[in-house]
């Protein structure tokens, strides 16, 4: 993968794979699959800058598994893989 360094409070996440089957066992076509709202943190920026110029560190780190808001971030494609670039405020929780 090309090396990507998000800027400021941005985080690059590799979205988890969508399920191929429904809970009832029906195989789903690509158009019917719901995009997962979880993924793995690939890289983080330097943190958010306050009005006073202080940089606030992230609460997440590389390789954390996270849950995020449904319609957050920007989908990007790098080297044939799909990622999502979002602000830390769009992340809801770290899965431990």
N, CA, C and O of each residue as an XYZ file, in Angstrom:
384
protein
N       0.840     -1.187      0.000
C       0.000      0.000      0.000
C       0.877      1.239      0.000
O       1.926      1.280      0.644
N       0.432      2.236     -0.726
C       1.115      3.526     -0.708
C       1.071      4.073      0.712
O       0.074      3.910      1.416
N       2.137      4.711      1.125
C       2.170      5.264      2.479
C       1.293      6.508      2.534
O       1.490      7.447      1.763
N       0.331      6.512      3.441
C      -0.596      7.636      3.588
C      -0.506      8.150      5.017
O      -0.635      7.381      5.970
N      -0.285      9.451      5.163
C      -0.244     10.086      6.477
C      -1.369     11.105      6.537
O      -1.266     12.177      5.941
N      -2.452     10.778      7.255
C      -3.560     11.737      7.377
C      -3.087     13.023      8.057
O      -2.147     13.013      8.852
N      -3.752     14.117      7.729
C      -3.404     15.406      8.303
C      -4.275     15.737      9.513
O      -5.435     15.332      9.583
N      -3.709     16.469     10.451
C      -4.397     16.975     11.642
C      -5.217     15.908     12.363
O      -4.645     14.944     12.872
N      -6.571     16.057     12.422
C      -7.395     15.143     13.217
C      -8.001     14.019     12.372
O      -8.998     13.417     12.773
N      -7.414     13.732     11.216
C      -7.954     12.692     10.334
C      -7.337     11.326     10.634
O      -6.191     11.219     11.069
N      -8.140     10.280     10.384
C      -7.746      8.902     10.635
C      -8.096      8.070      9.407
O      -9.184      8.213      8.849
N      -7.180      7.200      8.982
C      -7.421      6.296      7.856
C      -7.797      4.933      8.412
O      -7.065      4.359      9.219
N      -8.950      4.414      7.975
C      -9.481      3.155      8.500
C      -9.730      2.190      7.351
O     -10.274      2.571      6.315
N      -9.332      0.950      7.541
C      -9.690     -0.107      6.596
C     -10.998     -0.706      7.080
O     -11.063     -1.306      8.153
N     -12.042     -0.536      6.273
C     -13.374     -1.001      6.655
C     -13.395     -2.536      6.660
O     -12.789     -3.170      5.796
N     -14.091     -3.123      7.631
C     -14.256     -4.572      7.689
C     -15.048     -5.047      6.492
O     -15.786     -4.268      5.888
N     -14.907     -6.319      6.137
C     -15.622     -6.899      4.992
C     -17.104     -7.031      5.305
O     -17.484     -7.326      6.438
N     -17.943     -6.809      4.289
C     -19.387     -6.981      4.425
C     -19.712     -8.474      4.419
O     -19.022     -9.260      3.771
N     -20.756     -8.859      5.136
C     -21.184    -10.253      5.166
C     -21.701    -10.674      3.798
O     -22.415     -9.918      3.139
N     -21.337    -11.892      3.370
C     -21.799    -12.429      2.091
C     -23.171    -13.072      2.201
O     -23.861    -13.263      1.200
N     -23.564    -13.411      3.446
C     -24.849    -14.080      3.660
C     -25.666    -13.318      4.694
O     -25.117    -12.669      5.584
N     -26.990    -13.408      4.562
C     -27.873    -12.825      5.574
C     -27.879    -13.749      6.785
O     -27.348    -14.858      6.726
N     -28.475    -13.297      7.877
C     -28.562    -14.141      9.077
C     -29.343    -15.424      8.806
O     -29.133    -16.438      9.471
N     -30.250    -15.374      7.819
C     -31.045    -16.552      7.451
C     -30.334    -17.475      6.478
O     -30.873    -18.520      6.115
N     -29.107    -17.101      6.041
C     -28.336    -17.959      5.161
C     -28.460    -17.634      3.679
O     -27.913    -18.359      2.849
N     -29.164    -16.565      3.326
C     -29.324    -16.189      1.923
C     -28.060    -15.465      1.459
O     -27.574    -14.562      2.139
N     -27.528    -15.862      0.300
C     -26.346    -15.205     -0.254
C     -26.767    -13.863     -0.826
O     -27.701    -13.777     -1.624
N     -26.059    -12.806     -0.405
C     -26.417    -11.439     -0.779
C     -25.600    -10.954     -1.978
O     -24.385    -11.151     -2.010
N     -26.249    -10.319     -2.973
C     -25.484     -9.688     -4.051
C     -24.792     -8.435     -3.517
O     -25.182     -7.905     -2.477
N     -23.771     -7.963     -4.222
C     -23.003     -6.798     -3.763
C     -23.875     -5.585     -3.468
O     -23.610     -4.871     -2.500
N     -24.896     -5.331     -4.262
C     -25.758     -4.169     -4.066
C     -26.601     -4.238     -2.812
O     -27.053     -3.203     -2.320
N     -26.827     -5.432     -2.279
C     -27.677     -5.587     -1.096
C     -26.878     -5.628      0.205
O     -27.458     -5.608      1.291
N     -25.554     -5.687      0.102
C     -24.724     -5.764      1.305
C     -24.663     -4.400      1.982
O     -24.463     -3.376      1.329
N     -24.837     -4.403      3.296
C     -24.718     -3.168      4.068
C     -23.254     -2.977      4.429
O     -22.593     -3.913      4.879
N     -22.741     -1.756      4.230
C     -21.346     -1.489      4.566
C     -21.164     -1.580      6.078
O     -21.925     -0.974      6.833
N     -20.165     -2.332      6.521
C     -19.914     -2.430      7.967
C     -19.552     -1.082      8.566
O     -18.972     -0.227      7.897
N     -19.897     -0.903      9.824
C     -19.602      0.336     10.542
C     -18.444      0.113     11.502
O     -18.366      0.735     12.561
N     -17.545     -0.787     11.113
C     -16.359     -1.027     11.922
C     -15.167     -1.268     11.009
O     -15.312     -1.605      9.835
N     -13.981     -1.083     11.588
C     -12.770     -1.278     10.819
C     -11.540     -1.184     11.691
O     -11.626     -1.052     12.912
N     -10.390     -1.254     11.038
C      -9.094     -1.212     11.714
C      -8.404      0.106     11.365
O      -8.361      0.503     10.201
N      -7.869      0.777     12.377
C      -7.134      2.029     12.166
C      -5.806      1.692     11.480
O      -5.010      0.909     11.997
N      -5.583      2.292     10.315
C      -4.357      2.070      9.543
C      -3.311      3.129      9.882
O      -2.142      2.803     10.089
N      -3.724      4.392      9.938
C      -2.811      5.469     10.331
C      -3.605      6.660     10.852
O      -4.790      6.817     10.562
N      -2.920      7.492     11.628
C      -3.563      8.664     12.233
C      -2.731      9.905     11.932
O      -1.530      9.820     11.675
N      -3.397     11.065     11.969
C      -2.701     12.345     11.789
C      -1.987     12.752     13.067
O      -1.676     11.912     13.912
N      -1.734     14.034     13.198
C      -0.994     14.544     14.366
C      -1.890     14.952     15.517
O      -1.392     15.221     16.609
N      -3.207     15.008     15.307
C      -4.131     15.403     16.362
C      -4.793     16.736     16.058
O      -4.339     17.498     15.203
N      -5.864     16.996     16.770
C      -6.622     18.241     16.582
C      -5.892     19.401     17.242
O      -5.296     19.247     18.308
N      -5.945     20.561     16.599
C      -5.312     21.764     17.133
C      -6.399     22.661     17.719
O      -7.382     22.980     17.049
N      -6.211     23.066     18.982
C      -7.167     23.966     19.642
C      -6.934     25.401     19.191
O      -5.954     25.693     18.505
N      -7.840     26.298     19.579
C      -7.697     27.712     19.227
C      -6.424     28.321     19.799
O      -5.872     29.264     19.232
N      -5.954     27.777     20.934
C      -4.729     28.296     21.548
C      -3.465     27.713     20.922
O      -2.352     28.066     21.312
N      -3.645     26.811     19.938
C      -2.488     26.227     19.255
C      -1.996     24.933     19.859
O      -1.031     24.348     19.368
N      -2.650     24.473     20.927
C      -2.256     23.222     21.571
C      -2.770     22.045     20.748
O      -3.901     22.079     20.262
N      -1.958     21.010     20.587
C      -2.348     19.818     19.834
C      -2.867     18.761     20.807
O      -2.186     18.396     21.765
N      -4.089     18.273     20.548
C      -4.709     17.255     21.402
C      -4.443     15.886     20.796
O      -4.809     15.641     19.647
N      -3.806     14.980     21.554
C      -3.489     13.653     21.007
C      -4.749     12.805     20.783
O      -5.792     13.053     21.388
N      -4.634     11.810     19.912
C      -5.747     10.909     19.618
C      -6.021      9.951     20.769
O      -5.131      9.637     21.560
N      -7.267      9.491     20.850
C      -7.638      8.449     21.800
C      -7.503      7.071     21.161
O      -7.543      6.060     21.863
N      -7.344      7.018     19.843
C      -7.159      5.746     19.137
C      -5.744      5.695     18.588
O      -5.074      6.719     18.455
N      -5.299      4.482     18.270
C      -3.957      4.308     17.719
C      -4.001      3.279     16.594
O      -5.012      2.603     16.402
N      -2.923      3.167     15.867
C      -2.817      2.222     14.763
C      -3.165      0.813     15.255
O      -2.762      0.411     16.347
N      -3.910      0.076     14.444
C      -4.346     -1.310     14.686
C      -5.509     -1.438     15.662
O      -5.931     -2.559     15.944
N      -6.051     -0.332     16.195
C      -7.266     -0.409     17.011
C      -8.436     -0.807     16.120
O      -8.529     -0.360     14.977
N      -9.323     -1.644     16.637
C     -10.573     -1.995     15.942
C     -11.636     -1.051     16.472
O     -11.865     -0.991     17.681
N     -12.294     -0.309     15.578
C     -13.203      0.759     16.000
C     -14.578      0.647     15.353
O     -14.740      0.048     14.290
N     -15.566      1.243     16.025
C     -16.916      1.427     15.489
C     -17.062      2.901     15.139
O     -16.589      3.767     15.876
N     -17.725      3.193     14.000
C     -17.890      4.584     13.612
C     -19.297      4.843     13.100
O     -20.047      3.909     12.819
N     -19.650      6.121     12.980
C     -20.977      6.540     12.525
C     -21.232      6.046     11.105
O     -20.300      5.895     10.315
N     -22.507      5.794     10.788
C     -22.896      5.242      9.492
C     -22.445      6.076      8.298
O     -21.824      5.545      7.378
N     -22.740      7.347      8.297
C     -22.472      8.174      7.127
C     -21.343      9.148      7.376
O     -21.460     10.334      7.068
N     -20.262      8.660      7.926
C     -19.147      9.534      8.241
C     -17.978      9.254      7.309
O     -17.886      8.189      6.699
N     -17.106     10.215      7.216
C     -15.875     10.033      6.470
C     -16.023     10.099      4.965
O     -17.106     10.322      4.424
N     -14.898      9.896      4.312
C     -14.813      9.911      2.861
C     -14.198      8.599      2.404
O     -13.116      8.222      2.855
N     -14.893      7.898      1.502
C     -14.362      6.647      0.973
C     -13.226      6.958      0.013
O     -13.347      7.834     -0.843
N     -12.116      6.230      0.161
C     -10.964      6.376     -0.740
C     -10.501      4.995     -1.162
O     -10.665      4.023     -0.425
N      -9.921      4.912     -2.357
C      -9.408      3.650     -2.863
C      -7.917      3.826     -3.112
O      -7.510      4.715     -3.860
N      -7.099      2.977     -2.483
C      -5.643      3.032     -2.625
C      -5.137      1.642     -2.964
O      -5.411      0.685     -2.241
N      -4.404      1.528     -4.054
C      -3.842      0.241     -4.475
C      -4.899     -0.846     -4.548
O      -4.626     -1.994     -4.199
N      -6.109     -0.504     -4.997
C      -7.176     -1.486     -5.167
C      -7.942     -1.838     -3.903
O      -8.882     -2.629     -3.969
N      -7.577     -1.282     -2.755
C      -8.284     -1.548     -1.500
C      -9.098     -0.328     -1.100
O      -8.710      0.808     -1.372
N     -10.238     -0.577     -0.447
C     -11.102      0.519     -0.018
C     -10.824      0.887      1.434
O     -10.688      0.020      2.298
N     -10.743      2.194      1.684
C     -10.508      2.742      3.010
C     -11.518      3.855      3.239
O     -12.232      4.265      2.324
N     -11.566      4.334      4.468
C     -12.396      5.488      4.795
C     -11.528      6.448      5.610
O     -10.825      6.042      6.535
N     -11.592      7.717      5.249
C     -10.829      8.764      5.918
C     -11.818      9.620      6.687
O     -12.740     10.187      6.101
N     -11.631      9.718      8.009
C     -12.602     10.438      8.843
C     -11.926     11.163      9.992
O     -10.749     10.946     10.279
N     -12.687     12.025     10.642
C     -12.222     12.711     11.847
C     -12.418     11.800     13.053
O     -13.277     10.919     13.044
N     -11.624     12.017     14.075
C     -11.740     11.195     15.278
C     -13.124     11.330     15.914
O     -13.613     10.380     16.526
N     -13.755     12.487     15.780
C     -15.076     12.677     16.397
C     -16.142     11.769     15.801
O     -17.200     11.590     16.403
N     -15.882     11.184     14.616
C     -16.832     10.251     14.001
C     -16.679      8.828     14.525
O     -17.507      7.968     14.224
N     -15.635      8.570     15.302
C     -15.432      7.245     15.884
C     -16.204      7.180     17.204
O     -16.087      8.062     18.055
N     -16.985      6.126     17.349
C     -17.851      5.980     18.519
C     -17.218      5.160     19.638
O     -17.443      5.442     20.814
N     -16.421      4.135     19.280
C     -15.878      3.245     20.311
C     -14.713      2.438     19.760
O     -14.576      2.249     18.551
N     -13.877      1.969     20.681
C     -12.797      1.034     20.358
C     -13.269     -0.343     20.828
O     -13.726     -0.488     21.962
N     -13.163     -1.341     19.970
C     -13.550     -2.708     20.323
C     -12.322     -3.395     20.905
O     -11.281     -3.479     20.253
N     -12.447     -3.883     22.130
C     -11.298     -4.545     22.780
C     -11.505     -6.035     22.897
O     -10.639     -6.739     23.417
